[in-house]
Amino acid sequence: MKDCLECNEKIVGREDKKFCSDGCRNAYNNKMNKDSTNLMRNINNKLRKNYRILCDLNPEGKSKTNRTKLISKGFDFEYFTSIYTTKTGNVYYFLYDHGYMAIENENYVLVKKET
């Protein structure tokens, strides 16, 4: 007889079973994946928030804003999904299909990729 990896109860059934119930299997796997899941959840939440901010400030697909407005809405410049450098050397930071590029005096141009 084997013991459940989660609750140490005796396992009844198939020889290769590791858990006594679905509840124990789920609890065990949730504990094992907790750290990486929390990290990914936090990063995805920041990306989603940044994306929503860009969508709200750029409903027409191209606009301008400033750093103060972005920060006041909670935008975090450390989180983006890709970087695009144009042939002329301009650097755009994208969150999926919405992007921004720094211009003069802490202003930013906001753009949306056409799909």
C-alpha positions as CSV (number, residue, x, y, z in Angstrom):
1,M,0.0,0.0,0.0
2,K,1.2,3.5,-0.9
3,D,0.5,6.7,1.0
4,C,-1.1,9.8,-0.6
5,L,1.6,12.5,-1.4
6,E,-0.7,15.2,0.1
7,C,-2.4,13.8,3.2
8,N,-0.4,10.6,3.8
9,E,-3.6,8.5,3.9
10,K,-3.4,5.0,2.5
11,I,-4.3,4.9,-1.2
12,V,-6.9,2.4,-2.4
13,G,-7.1,1.5,-6.1
14,R,-4.7,1.3,-8.9
15,E,-1.1,0.5,-8.2
16,D,0.3,3.7,-9.8
17,K,-2.0,6.1,-8.0
18,K,-0.2,8.9,-6.1
19,F,-3.2,10.6,-4.4
20,C,-6.2,9.4,-2.5
21,S,-8.6,11.9,-4.2
22,D,-8.9,14.7,-6.8
23,G,-8.9,17.2,-3.9
24,C,-5.5,16.0,-2.7
25,R,-4.1,15.9,-6.2
26,N,-5.2,19.5,-6.8
27,A,-3.9,20.7,-3.4
28,Y,-0.5,19.1,-4.0
29,N,-0.1,20.5,-7.5
30,N,-1.3,24.0,-6.3
31,K,1.4,24.0,-3.6
32,M,4.1,22.8,-6.1
33,N,3.2,25.5,-8.6
34,K,2.5,28.3,-6.2
35,D,5.7,30.4,-6.6
36,S,5.9,30.3,-10.4
37,T,2.1,30.8,-10.7
38,N,2.2,33.9,-8.5
39,L,5.1,35.4,-10.4
40,M,3.4,34.8,-13.8
41,R,0.0,36.1,-12.4
42,N,1.7,39.3,-11.2
43,I,3.5,40.0,-14.4
44,N,0.4,39.3,-16.5
45,N,-1.7,41.6,-14.3
46,K,0.9,44.4,-14.9
47,L,0.8,43.8,-18.6
48,R,-3.0,43.8,-18.7
49,K,-3.0,47.1,-16.7
50,N,-0.5,48.7,-19.0
51,Y,-2.5,47.5,-22.0
52,R,-5.8,48.9,-20.7
53,I,-4.1,52.3,-20.0
54,L,-2.8,52.5,-23.6
55,C,-6.2,51.5,-25.0
56,D,-7.9,54.2,-22.9
57,L,-5.5,56.9,-23.9
58,N,-5.4,55.9,-27.5
59,P,-8.9,55.1,-28.8
60,E,-8.3,56.4,-32.3
61,G,-5.1,54.4,-32.9
62,K,-2.6,57.3,-32.8
63,S,-2.3,60.0,-30.2
64,K,0.1,61.8,-27.8
65,T,0.3,61.8,-24.0
66,N,2.9,62.6,-21.4
67,R,4.8,60.6,-18.8
68,T,2.9,62.2,-15.9
69,K,-0.5,61.1,-17.2
70,L,0.8,57.6,-17.8
71,I,2.2,57.3,-14.3
72,S,-0.8,58.8,-12.7
73,K,-2.9,56.0,-14.2
74,G,-0.5,53.4,-12.9
75,F,1.5,52.7,-16.0
76,D,4.7,50.7,-15.3
77,F,7.4,51.3,-18.0
78,E,9.2,48.1,-17.0
79,Y,6.5,45.8,-18.4
80,F,6.0,45.5,-22.2
81,T,5.7,42.6,-24.6
82,S,8.1,43.6,-27.4
83,I,10.4,46.3,-28.8
84,Y,10.3,47.5,-32.4
85,T,13.0,49.7,-33.9
86,T,12.2,51.5,-37.1
87,K,14.7,51.9,-40.0
88,T,15.3,55.5,-38.8
89,G,16.2,54.3,-35.3
90,N,13.0,55.2,-33.5
91,V,12.2,52.7,-30.7
92,Y,8.6,51.7,-29.9
93,Y,7.7,49.6,-26.9
94,F,4.6,47.4,-27.4
95,L,2.0,45.7,-25.3
96,Y,0.6,43.3,-27.8
97,D,-0.8,45.6,-30.5
98,H,-0.6,49.0,-28.6
99,G,2.7,50.8,-28.5
100,Y,4.4,53.9,-27.3
101,M,7.5,55.9,-28.2
102,A,9.3,58.6,-26.2
103,I,9.5,62.0,-27.9
104,E,10.6,65.4,-26.6
105,N,10.0,66.7,-23.1
106,E,8.7,63.5,-21.5
107,N,5.9,63.2,-24.1
108,Y,5.0,60.0,-25.8
109,V,3.3,59.1,-29.1
110,L,0.9,56.2,-28.8
111,V,0.2,53.9,-31.7
112,K,-1.8,50.8,-32.5
113,K,-0.7,48.2,-35.0
114,E,-3.1,47.5,-37.7
115,T,-4.1,43.8,-38.0
